[in-house]
Amino acid sequence: MDSKPVIWSVGIQCQPEEEEKFNKWYDDVHVPMLLKGNCVTKVTRYRLADKSYHVANTTAECPNYLTIYEFENQDKFESWMNGQARAEAGEDKVETWGEKGYEVAWATRYDVINSWQG
């Protein structure tokens, strides 16, 4: 078993007129559903800052929300990806939102290579 932590990051673009409803649903319904099964160790949500910082030659357009799901290891992540909690949360997402309100701009897994603390 690989004991290194794994994160799943999700960039979400929400329609301005749906933000209040979206945030309430995401915080009160969606995330609690995804936490079932003891696979996810932590979930943190972020909102895009008002100020952008230019690095290198370009700055890419970013979705207005970012969610980071943290997992103890690869096995926990795979259990979650293929598990009942994620399937049920996906079904609820479709029932609640259909094809409108928000879109997942991207979602991807990152494996830790190193970490530092100050």
N, C-alpha and C positions, 0 to 999 in steps of 0.2 A: 504494500500500500504506500502511495506517495503521501508524505505527511506535510507537504508544503501547502500553504493557503492558496485559495483560488478566489478571484472576484469575477462577477458577471456585471458588466456595465450596460446600462440601457439609456439611450438618448431619446427623449420624447419631445415632439413638437405638438403643443396644445393650441387649439384655436382660442383666441382671446375671450370670446363670448362664452366659452365652456370652462374657463380656468377654475372658477370657484367650485362648480360641480365636480370637475375632474379631480381637483386636489382633495376634496372631501372624500370622494369615492376611493381614490388611490390610497390615502392615508388610513381610512376607516374600514375599507372592505378588501381592496386588492392586496396590500402588503400583509395584513393579518392572515389572509388565505394562503399566501406564499410561505409564511412562516410555519405552517402546520407541517408536522413530520420530523421536526428537529434536524433538518439538513442545513438551513441557513443560520449562521451565527449572528449576523448583523445586517441591517438594511439602513442606508443613509441616503436621503434625498437632497438634491441641490437645485437651486434656481439659477439660471444664467445671470451673471452680474450685469449691472447697467453699463459698466465701463469695460471696454475690450482692450487687450494688450497685444500689440503686434510683435510677433517673434519671427525672425527670418524674413523671407520676402513676401509671404502671404498670410492672411488670416482667414481661415475657413468659416463659413456660415455654420453656426452651432444651434442645435435644438435648445428650446428654452428650459428643459428639465433634464436632469441627470440623476439616475438612481444607481447606487452601487450595492450589490448583494455580495456578502462575504461568506465564504465556506471554509471549513477547517482543512479540507483536502479534496483531491480530485474525486475520490469515491463518494463523498457527501454531495459534491456538485452533480455527478452523474445520477445519483439516486434522486436528487431533486429534479433534474431535467427530464427524467423519465417517470417521475412519480405522480401520484394521485393529486397532491396539493396543487402542483403547477397545472395539471390538466383541468382541474375544477376552476382555478383562477382564470385560465384561458377561456373556458366556456362562459363564465360570468362576464368577462370582458366583452365577448361578442354579443351576449344578451343585453348588456347595459349600453354599449356604445355602437355596435354594428360597425359601419365603415366611416363614421363621422366623429367629430369632436377632438380626436387626437390621432397621431400616428407615431409609431416607433420608427425613428429615423435610422437607428442602428442598435444592435445588441451584440455583444461579443464577450468572450472569456479572456481573462488575462491570468497568466501564471506568474507567481512571484519569482524574481531572479535575485533580489537583494533588498534589504531594508536598513534604514538608519534611524536613529533617534537623537534629538538634540539635547 
